C-alpha cells in the first residue's frame, strides 16, 4: 500500500496557498531547495505534475487543484491530532492588533497556523489604525500589535521595511490628472506623507473622498476616481501599482513593527515567531497586482 507523506503535503499546501516557493519556504522555516525537493518527491510519487511554474510564481495544474483540498484536510487533521494529544502548555485567549492594510496576505496564514499548533488558544484579531493600536497596547488591552510607521518606538521590533507605493485602478488615468485626486481615510498614517511629498513636488491635489471606511476608499480608487497609497506587496487584488516613473513623488518606505506585551504567557512568543516568519519575503513579485504607467 502506498502512503502519502504529510511533510510533502504540507509543503505542497504552503506553496499553493502562498503562490510561490520563496514565501512557502519562509513560512515553513525551510530552504527553497528543500521545499522544491519535497514538491518533486510528491509529483514523482503520484506520477503527475501538480504545479505549473512561471517567472511570476506557480499555479496549480488540474491535478494539483484536485489534490489541494485533500492535502489540506490531511495536514489539518494531522496537526489537530498531534496538538490535542501533546499540547498541554496553555489555553486561553490572545489579542492581536493589526492595521487593516497589512492583514493580507500574512495574517490569515498566521491565524491558521496558530489554530493548528495551539488549538486551546483563541487568537482574537483586532484591526485598526496604528495610532489607535498603540494606545490600546499602552493600556494593556492588546497582547501583540503590528504597526506601520516611518520609525520604531521603544520596545518594538522591525519585521520588515517596505516601500510605500502609489496605487490606482488597473489601466487607470486618475494619477495623470491635475489636481491629482486622492482617497484616504481620515486617520490613515500614510496620508500625511503623501500630502507632504505632493506639496514639496509642487503637484496640486484635492481630496476626492474623505472617509472612515476603508471599503469606500477601495471602491473610489478601483473606479479610477482617485489614487491612494499602500505598502508594496499589500495592495488589494483589484488595484494596481502606479509606475514609479509616472510623475508622482517617491513616498519612501515604512517599517512594519511588532510590539509584544510584557509578562504574558509564553504562547505570545509562539505568536510573535509566527508573525516574524509570515512577513519574511513579502514583496511585489509575490503578488498578482500589476503596475500601470
Long-range contacts (C-beta under 8 A, 24 or more apart in sequence): 2-45, 4-42, 4-45, 4-74, 5-41, 5-42, 5-45, 6-74, 6-75, 6-78, 7-38, 8-38, 8-39, 8-41, 8-42, 8-45, 9-42, 9-71, 9-74, 9-75, 10-75, 11-35, 11-38, 11-39, 11-42, 12-38, 12-39, 12-42, 12-50, 12-64, 12-67, 12-68, 12-71, 13-68, 13-71, 13-72, 13-75, 15-39, 15-51, 15-58, 16-51, 16-58, 16-60, 16-64, 16-68, 17-109, 18-105, 18-109, 18-286, 19-57, 19-58, 19-286, 19-287, 19-288, 20-57, 20-58, 20-286, 21-58, 22-281, 22-286, 23-281, 23-282, 23-286, 26-277, 26-278, 26-280, 26-281, 27-109, 27-113, 27-277, 27-278, 29-277, 56-285, 56-288, 57-285, 57-286, 75-116, 76-116, 79-116, 79-117, 80-116, 80-119, 83-116, 83-117, 83-118, 83-119, 84-119, 87-117, 87-118, 87-119, 87-120, 89-266, 89-267, 90-118, 90-120, 90-121, 90-265, 90-266, 90-267, 91-120, 91-121, 92-120, 92-121, 92-122, 92-265, 93-121, 93-122, 93-123, 93-124, 94-121, 94-122, 94-123, 94-124, 94-143, 94-144, 94-264, 94-267, 94-268, 94-271, 95-123, 95-124, 95-126, 95-141, 95-142, 95-143, 95-144, 96-123, 96-124, 96-125, 96-126, 96-142, 96-143, 96-144, 96-145, 96-146, 96-271, 97-126, 97-127, 97-128, 97-133, 97-136, 97-137, 97-142, 97-144, 97-145, 97-146, 98-125, 98-126, 98-127, 98-133, 98-145, 98-146, 99-127, 99-128, 99-129, 99-130, 99-133, 99-146, 99-147, 99-148, 99-189, 100-127, 100-128, 100-214, 101-148, 101-214, 101-230, 101-231, 101-234, 102-146, 102-148, 102-231, 102-234, 102-256, 103-127, 104-234, 104-236, 105-234, 105-282, 105-286, 105-287, 106-275, 106-278, 106-279, 106-282, 107-278, 109-278, 110-271, 110-274, 110-275, 110-278, 113-274, 113-278, 114-270, 114-271, 114-274, 117-270, 118-267, 118-270, 121-267, 123-271, 129-185, 129-187, 129-188, 129-189, 130-189, 131-187, 131-189, 132-187, 134-259, 137-259, 137-261, 140-261, 142-261, 143-260, 143-261, 143-264, 143-268, 143-271, 144-258, 144-259, 144-260, 144-261, 144-268, 144-271, 144-272, 144-275, 145-258, 145-259, 146-256, 146-257, 146-258, 146-275, 147-256, 147-257, 147-258, 147-259, 148-189, 148-190, 148-231, 148-254, 148-255, 148-256, 148-257, 149-189, 149-254, 149-255, 149-257, 150-193, 150-252, 150-254, 150-255, 151-255, 152-255, 152-257, 153-257, 153-259, 155-259, 156-257, 156-258, 156-259, 157-257, 157-258, 157-259, 157-260, 158-255, 158-256, 158-257, 158-258, 159-256, 159-257, 159-258, 159-275, 159-276, 159-279, 159-280, 160-255, 160-256, 160-279, 160-280, 160-282, 161-253, 161-254, 161-255, 161-256, 162-231, 162-232, 162-233, 162-234, 162-253, 162-254, 162-255, 162-256, 162-282, 163-231, 163-232, 163-251, 163-252, 163-253, 164-190, 164-193, 164-229, 164-230, 164-231, 164-232, 164-251, 164-252, 164-253, 164-254, 165-229, 165-230, 165-231, 165-232, 165-235, 165-241, 165-242, 165-244, 165-251, 166-227, 166-228, 166-229, 166-241, 166-242, 166-246, 166-248, 166-251, 167-221, 167-227, 167-228, 167-229, 167-230, 167-235, 167-239, 167-240, 167-241, 167-242, 168-221, 168-224, 168-226, 168-227, 168-228, 168-239, 168-240, 168-242, 168-292, 169-221, 169-222, 169-223, 169-224, 169-239, 169-240, 169-292, 170-238, 170-239, 170-240, 170-290, 170-292, 171-240, 171-292, 172-224, 172-227, 172-240, 172-292, 173-224, 174-221, 174-224, 174-225, 174-226, 174-227, 175-227, 175-242, 175-246, 175-247, 175-248, 175-292, 176-246, 176-247, 178-203, 178-204, 179-203, 179-204, 179-205, 179-206, 180-204, 180-205, 180-206, 180-227, 180-248, 181-205, 181-206, 181-207, 181-208, 181-225, 181-226, 181-227, 182-206, 182-207, 182-208, 182-226, 182-227, 182-228, 183-207, 183-208, 183-209, 183-211, 183-216, 183-217, 183-220, 183-221, 183-225, 183-226, 183-227, 183-228, 184-209, 184-210, 184-217, 184-228, 185-211, 185-212, 185-213, 185-214, 185-217, 186-210, 186-211, 186-212, 187-212, 189-254, 190-228, 190-229, 190-230, 190-251, 190-254, 193-229, 193-251, 193-252, 194-228, 194-229, 194-251, 197-249, 197-250, 197-251, 198-248, 198-249, 200-249, 201-248, 201-249, 203-248, 203-249, 231-256, 232-283, 232-284, 233-282, 233-283, 233-284, 233-286, 233-287, 234-282, 235-287, 235-289, 237-287, 237-288, 237-289, 239-289, 240-289, 240-290, 240-291, 240-292, 241-284, 241-289, 241-290, 241-291, 241-292, 242-291, 242-292, 243-291, 243-292, 243-293, 245-293, 246-292, 246-293
